[in-house]
Amino acid sequence: MDTGEARDVALALPNGEEYDHFGKPAYRIAAKKAGGKPGRTFMTLWLEEGYAVLMLDQELQADLLGRDPKAFRPHPSKWGEKGATIGDLEYLSRSLFRDALALAYGHACR
């Protein structure tokens, strides 16, 4: 996987939209109507670093860490303690990335 592929997968999700989040491309649920409040963020791409930060809860994070501890790790911050999870794109197959992104997207839709 690379960041371009990750972007394509994120934008293919229903109602997913890209926006700038402190200089990084981030992905959230689009507003339901024009001028409305957008939904929650489900992923941020760190282009230079080559990874995606998936916004999960602790249970979903534990699931991903158990699947592939080389590809996934908690974000080293308070956000990571709450479930934010780094997916290292170098170690992720397209299939595993799609599964992880589906978890983050579903979490954002709750």
Secondary structure in CASP SS format (residue, H / E / C, confidence):
PFRMAT SS
TARGET T0000
AUTHOR 0000-0000-0000
METHOD secondary structure of the structure
MODEL  1
M C 1.00
D C 1.00
T H 1.00
G H 1.00
E H 1.00
A H 1.00
R H 1.00
D H 1.00
V H 1.00
A H 1.00
L H 1.00
A C 1.00
L C 1.00
P C 1.00
N C 1.00
G E 1.00
E E 1.00
E E 1.00
Y E 1.00
D E 1.00
H E 1.00
F C 1.00
G C 1.00
K E 1.00
P E 1.00
A E 1.00
Y E 1.00
R E 1.00
I E 1.00
A C 1.00
A C 1.00
K C 1.00
K C 1.00
A C 1.00
G C 1.00
G C 1.00
K C 1.00
P C 1.00
G C 1.00
R C 1.00
T E 1.00
F E 1.00
M E 1.00
T E 1.00
L E 1.00
W E 1.00
L C 1.00
E C 1.00
E C 1.00
G C 1.00
Y E 1.00
A E 1.00
V E 1.00
L E 1.00
M C 1.00
L C 1.00
D C 1.00
Q H 1.00
E H 1.00
L H 1.00
Q H 1.00
A H 1.00
D H 1.00
L H 1.00
L H 1.00
G H 1.00
R H 1.00
D C 1.00
P C 1.00
K C 1.00
A C 1.00
F E 1.00
R E 1.00
P E 1.00
H C 1.00
P C 1.00
S C 1.00
K H 1.00
W H 1.00
G H 1.00
E H 1.00
K H 1.00
G C 1.00
A C 1.00
T E 1.00
I E 1.00
G E 1.00
D E 1.00
L H 1.00
E H 1.00
Y H 1.00
L C 1.00
S C 1.00
R H 1.00
S H 1.00
L H 1.00
F H 1.00
R H 1.00
D H 1.00
A H 1.00
L H 1.00
A H 1.00
L H 1.00
A H 1.00
Y H 1.00
G H 1.00
H H 1.00
A H 1.00
C H 1.00
R C 1.00
END
